[in-house]
Amino acid sequence: MRLRKVVRLRRVDISKHELVPKHEVLSEEEARRLLEELNISRGQLPKILKNDPMVQKIKAKVGDIIKITRKSKTAGESVYYRVVVGE
């Protein structure tokens, strides 16, 4: 009789890790205001891939703008924006 080894993979919530900054999808209105304020187009924003683990977790779609808020020892908080792209 062979023993079957059962391996259980733990699902880790990466958003809870201390080194992962807060990610959130901007609404269409927030995205429009941001682009207008910065006087740029979506294509001019830095990009983030749709298969990025945090992009998948927050269920962002290609074309969405993501607001990333990082904690900083010197600035307190730093905000970055990225547009979700395919490949």
C-alpha positions as CSV (number, residue, x, y, z in Angstrom):
1,M,0.0,0.0,0.0
2,R,1.4,3.4,-1.0
3,L,1.0,6.4,1.1
4,R,-0.1,9.5,-0.6
5,K,1.5,12.7,0.6
6,V,-1.0,15.5,0.7
7,V,0.6,18.9,0.2
8,R,-1.5,21.9,1.1
9,L,-0.4,25.2,-0.4
10,R,-1.0,28.2,1.7
11,R,-2.5,31.2,0.1
12,V,-0.7,34.3,1.2
13,D,-2.4,37.7,1.0
14,I,0.4,39.7,-0.6
15,S,-1.4,43.0,0.1
16,K,-0.8,42.4,3.9
17,H,3.0,42.2,3.5
18,E,4.8,45.2,5.0
19,L,6.8,45.8,1.9
20,V,3.9,45.9,-0.5
21,P,2.4,49.4,-0.9
22,K,-1.3,50.1,-1.1
23,H,-2.7,49.7,-4.6
24,E,-6.1,51.0,-5.6
25,V,-8.0,51.5,-9.0
26,L,-9.0,55.0,-9.7
27,S,-12.6,55.6,-10.9
28,E,-13.1,57.0,-14.4
29,E,-13.8,60.5,-12.9
30,E,-10.6,60.4,-10.7
31,A,-8.5,59.2,-13.7
32,R,-9.9,62.0,-15.9
33,R,-9.2,64.6,-13.2
34,L,-5.6,63.2,-12.7
35,L,-4.8,63.3,-16.4
36,E,-6.3,66.7,-16.8
37,E,-4.3,68.1,-13.8
38,L,-1.1,66.6,-15.0
39,N,-1.9,67.5,-18.6
40,I,-0.9,64.1,-19.9
41,S,-2.6,61.1,-21.6
42,R,-2.9,57.6,-20.3
43,G,-0.1,56.5,-22.6
44,Q,2.3,58.9,-20.9
45,L,1.9,57.2,-17.5
46,P,4.4,54.6,-16.3
47,K,3.0,51.1,-17.0
48,I,2.2,48.1,-14.8
49,L,1.5,44.6,-16.3
50,K,-1.9,43.1,-16.0
51,N,-0.3,39.9,-14.6
52,D,1.3,41.8,-11.7
53,P,0.1,40.0,-8.5
54,M,-1.4,43.2,-7.0
55,V,-3.1,44.2,-10.2
56,Q,-4.7,40.8,-10.3
57,K,-5.7,41.0,-6.6
58,I,-7.4,44.3,-7.0
59,K,-9.0,43.1,-10.2
60,A,-7.8,46.0,-12.4
61,K,-8.3,45.8,-16.1
62,V,-6.1,46.9,-19.0
63,G,-6.4,50.7,-19.3
64,D,-7.2,51.2,-15.6
65,I,-5.1,53.7,-13.7
66,I,-3.7,52.4,-10.4
67,K,-2.8,54.7,-7.5
68,I,0.1,53.3,-5.5
69,T,0.8,54.8,-2.1
70,R,4.2,54.0,-0.5
71,K,5.3,54.8,3.0
72,S,8.5,56.8,3.1
73,K,10.7,57.6,6.1
74,T,11.6,61.0,4.6
75,A,8.4,62.0,2.8
76,G,5.8,60.2,5.0
77,E,3.9,59.0,1.9
78,S,4.7,59.0,-1.8
79,V,2.0,58.5,-4.4
80,Y,2.7,56.9,-7.8
81,Y,0.3,56.3,-10.7
82,R,0.5,53.4,-13.2
83,V,-1.6,52.4,-16.2
84,V,-2.4,48.7,-16.6
85,V,-1.1,47.2,-19.9
86,G,-1.3,43.8,-21.5
87,E,2.1,42.6,-22.4
